Amino acid sequence: MKVKYICVCLLFIYKFLFVKSTCDLIPGEISFSFITKLKCSSQLEQLTLYYRVKTTVDLGSPSSDGFYYFDVQNYQNKNILCDLTRIKFTPEITSFPIMPTTGGIFSFTYNFPCTFSINDIKPIFLSDINQVNPEFDFDRKMFNISISEGCGTQPLYFKNAANVLNNIFNASYQTGSISNSPTLDGDGNFIIKGSNLYKTSIKINSNDTIENAYPSPNIDASHSTIKFSIPESKYQGSWTIEVTICNTFYRSYSYTFSALLVGMTGVLNDNGGNITFTGYHLRSKNNITGVFGTKKIPCYSTTFSNNVTCTLPNRHDSNSTGYDIPLTLTIDGKYTTNTIKISYDLPLIQDVKQRGNSQIFNVTGVYLSGVVSMTVITDNKTKTDITKKSTQALEEPGFFIESNNTIFIFLPNNTQPGFMELVIGDDSESFTSPRYNFKIIPTITDGQSFESSTSGSEIHIYGIFMRTVDSDGRDVPITVSGDSGIGCSKLQDISGLYFACLLKSGFGSNHKLNVYYNLLPIGSFNVSYKAPELISCQQEEDGTIILNGKNLGDSPKDSILTVIYTDGSRANGTVISSSHGFLKFKYPVVDQKTTGFNLLFQLGDQKSNEVGPFILKPVIENTDPAVPCGGGIVTINGHYFFNYTKETTTVTIGKVPCNISSIDETTIECVIAPNLKSLSPYYTSGSKSLVISSSNPGAATVYQKQGGYYEYKYAPPTITNTSAIDQTALITIYGTSFGDANLEILIDGKPCTQPEINIHTYSSLTCNVTNYDEMLKYNYSDTKFNISISVDGQYFIAEIFQFKYESTISYGENKATGFPNEMYIGIVAVVIFLALIYFTVKTQIENYIQERRARKAFRSIDNLRLQLREKHAAEIAKVYSFGNQKAPKPDKSFFYDFRKKLSRLPLIRRCCKEHTD
């Protein structure tokens, strides 16, 4: 059994180690050179890949020479293809990442990377002796190598069997760059920040001699920061620093090292003396001089460039006030420092702060222990002296010295913002310090509350330093604002003790108002408006109700008017307008059969007292309706007809009863008799008064407008059509609302007399046309006439047409007979003359007969009209009640009948040209 396994192993070893490839180099190509193709004798060729992986390649069909050719350059696995039995490949690198100067591990594609025998990866040489071994990354199918830091170009080599280096790729390092200008810190370090700064060097060029023009660098591990230590702090002047990166000039930077004074150390007392000043670049090669105020002073350089010592005179010899004396130094006669200001040890205010919201201020400064008096100057002219106190429990104007650096001051309440002066000294000398500009901000006293009417009022806001002007006399804006837009206007200070302002109108309780001084909050206070109060109420003509009272506000949208009924139920009315002392509201439309109620008003979060009981009067809306002239239904629209019923309600229009047919809370419908002067005993001309009353004690009387009753008018007449004028001069007019109250009819400006109204419809009437003969005489054709009718002062104008005119006969020459026209004219004239005589006689006879017939017909019509009028009056009396009076009877006297008949005669009509009744 063991022998069997050994044989199998030997077979595999033979297969993988001693089976040789049939491929060989094509003519002209040699091992360890650029190989393009292989010449093979077998179609299936077995190759070895990295990590001893065997693969078979099908080379396809043979070429014309009978061999198979293997294109190794385009083989997809050439990045892991090992050498063949007789062929040694030179490894290839087609690309390589650009490397940072810090180096690192880099991944790349390595073609033909391994040997045939032991399958080792071929090493890469960075130089003749510097070898790196690539490692295979099985996940990415790439090779990794580690390359150390450097710059510029890094060649990659392969060493062949002859131990000769072949360059297979030139890798590149990233180019160095500097992001910002290099800086010089206070320790004499020149610092460069950027990237890939490997092998960076500098050269210093200066107008002064320097010790080391080529300082050594100190680079960090990331090659992003380089620090050069240079003795720049010992020198002045202009420097140019040239920067070179990786042996290549990058750029140059220019610097000017100016001598700089920072400040004084220690205290300068009245006696003067040696004082040390700090700064930069203060070391000299030769000498240092200075100017103190107007006096020249000697100075001495130290071993350090950041300080210098000068000798200053005493205060009396300084020719100055002792404050803010300028000092300037000159180094080696050519470098001048900046100017600083120093002072002797005299009191100087450096800060003033208010202690909370009190009248006490903390004054801090230097040399304050010698202060003997203080003065506050306001408005650039007003001075207030503050006296010194021996205790710090300040309760009145004065000051207390706590230490050499702190003073407590208690200022008067009415002090304005301004300046402060300090006066020091003893019996022999006094000194005034420089002014210090300090601000005083008004402060509102906490817990203040005010009550106002809704229309607003003046309030006084108390606090401290209540001023509205700044230290220079300018007005400082002070505003007051709060919730719901409430604020103050016309704000002014009253001697600095309080602010007086006019509170705007508003409503509600507990409003917080904030006070702002130049937009800075300085306190707050509370405002409550007085609760609304109702006093009385009254009803208006339009049905609205006016409530009189106090503090009713002017904001209807925030108002609620509640109606409280006797049974406890409630409903809200609609507030239409309000103006503090009164408000107008509309009664709620609810199903309440009552007229007694109380009213309650609420404005915001405040409620008024109840007022009442109030009786709501019915209101008539259609105050000028058109009443049917011929009688009929009259509709009265309104509101609040509570407790009005058909049985208990009476309606009259101009004393004429209007019988009620229906009634509800908003509408009354009734039937009225015709407006005929001849029929109604209550007839009155013009407008008719409307009177509505109720016998129900629970019903309120109707609201009467100012000046009397509501006035109704009957509907005005209208004309819709007319008939033709007949031979008796009668015309029929059709329309509406025809009544006999002050009835007048005009046709072409002439009266149409004896009108008779159709008392069944009141939509037609007949009358006599007084200018009928004139129309007939002139035989108007297609002429348009105006017709107007007026009933009780209301009139209507229309247009009517009259009968047509017939054309005359014309004659001409008869050419058929040959007679001249003159002969025919003579014959015709004779014939016409004879015809006229005949027709005149005939017409007179016929007219006489027709007039006789017409007189008889008119007498019949007159009798018929009188009978109809009596009959209609009797029918109206049955339907309408006029009390004890009766309708007037028509006039049947002999003279009335005689006048009527006489006026119908044509002869009388021709003579008088018009008729009268």
Secondary structure, DSSP 8 states (H G I E B T S, - for coil): -HHHHHHHHHHHHHHHHT-----EE-TT--TTS---EEEES-SEEEEEETTTEEEEEE--S--TTS-EEEESTT-TTGGGBB--SS-----B------B-TT-EEEEE--BS-B-SSS--B--EESSSS-EE--EEETTTTEEEEEE-S--SEEEEEEE-TTS-EEEEEEEEB---EESS--EE-TTSEEEEEEE--TTEEEEEEESS--S-SS--EEE-TTSSEEEEE--GGG--EEEEEEEEETTEEEEEEEEEE--EEEEE-S---TT-EEEEEEEES---SS-EEEEETTEEEEEEE-SSTTEEEEEE--GGGGTS-SSSEEEEEEETTTEE---EEE--S--EEEEEEE-TTSSEEEEEEES-TTEEEEEEEETTTEEEEE-B-SSS---SSEEEEEETTEEEEE--TT--SEEEEEEEE-SS-EEE---EEE----EE-TT-EEEE-TT--EEEEEEES---B-TTS-B--EEEEEGGG-BEEEEEEETTTEEEEEE-----S-EEEEEEETTEEEEEEEEEE---EEEEEEE-TTS-EEEEEE---S-GGGEEEEEEETTS-EEEEEEEEE-SSEEEEE---------EEEEEEEETTEEEEEEEEEE---EES-SS-EE-TT-EEEEEEEE--TT--TTTEEEEETTEEEEEEEE-SSEEEEEE----TTT-TT--SS-EEEEEEE--TTS------TTSSEEEEE---EEEEE----TTSEEEEEEE----TT-EEEETTEEEEEEEE-TTTSSEEEEEETTHHHHHHHT--S-EEEEEEEETTEEEEEEEE-------------TTT---HHHHHHHHHHHHHHHHHHHHHHHHHHHHHHHHHHHHHHHHHHHHHHHHHHHHHHHHHHHS--TT---------HHHHHHHHHHH-HHHHHHHSS---
